[in-house]
Amino acid sequence: MDPRNVAKGFEIRNLRIVISQNKDVVWFSSIVDDEGEFNGEPWGAKEIRWTGILEKRDGSWKICQQHLSEANDKAPKIKV
């Protein structure tokens, strides 16, 4: 939310989604490349694993947990 942080682009690959039996919880994982600028200086991350859990609450999907970490398994690239 800091105006000095400007997103420049991202790519999501190898997206996997698992839906609960009741269809009210979703788990996901993917590999992400992300880039931007903070205060005019470039930043970026490649081959980062993004995981998270969403829950359907009062009819709307809410992100309950998400995490970024180094992806060590380097799965083959699949464009989404």
C-alpha positions in Angstrom: 0.0 0.0 0.0 3.0 2.3 0.0 2.9 4.6 -3.1 6.7 4.3 -3.5 6.1 0.6 -4.4 5.1 0.2 -8.0 4.3 -3.3 -9.5 5.7 -3.7 -13.0 4.7 -7.3 -13.9 4.3 -10.9 -12.9 4.0 -14.3 -14.4 2.2 -17.3 -12.7 3.1 -20.8 -13.7 2.3 -24.4 -12.6 -0.9 -23.3 -10.9 -2.4 -26.1 -8.8 -5.8 -25.8 -7.1 -7.5 -28.2 -4.7 -11.1 -27.7 -3.7 -12.6 -29.1 -0.5 -15.4 -31.6 -0.7 -17.8 -29.0 0.7 -16.5 -26.5 -2.0 -15.9 -23.9 0.7 -12.1 -24.1 1.1 -9.5 -23.9 -1.7 -5.7 -24.6 -1.5 -3.5 -23.3 -4.2 0.2 -23.3 -5.2 2.1 -21.9 -8.1 5.5 -20.6 -9.2 5.7 -16.8 -9.6 8.1 -14.3 -11.2 7.4 -10.8 -9.8 9.0 -7.4 -10.5 8.5 -3.8 -9.6 10.2 -0.7 -8.3 10.4 0.8 -4.8 11.3 4.4 -4.5 12.6 4.3 -8.1 14.8 1.2 -7.5 14.0 -2.1 -9.2 13.2 -5.2 -7.3 12.3 -8.7 -8.4 12.0 -12.3 -7.6 12.0 -15.3 -9.9 10.9 -18.9 -9.4 9.2 -18.2 -6.1 6.6 -20.6 -4.8 3.3 -19.0 -3.8 0.8 -21.0 -1.7 -2.4 -20.1 0.0 -5.8 -21.0 1.4 -9.1 -19.3 0.5 -12.4 -19.8 2.4 -15.9 -18.9 1.2 -17.3 -16.7 4.0 -20.8 -15.3 3.7 -20.8 -16.0 -0.1 -17.5 -14.4 -0.8 -14.0 -15.9 -1.2 -11.4 -14.5 1.3 -7.7 -15.2 1.3 -7.0 -16.6 4.8 -3.4 -17.5 4.4 -0.7 -17.0 1.7 3.0 -17.5 1.7 6.0 -17.0 -0.6 9.1 -19.1 -0.4 12.0 -20.3 -2.5 11.0 -23.1 -4.9 13.6 -25.8 -4.8 11.9 -28.5 -6.9 12.0 -26.5 -10.2 9.1 -28.2 -11.9 8.8 -27.8 -15.7 7.2 -24.5 -16.7 3.5 -24.6 -17.6 2.0 -21.2 -18.6 -1.4 -20.3 -17.1 
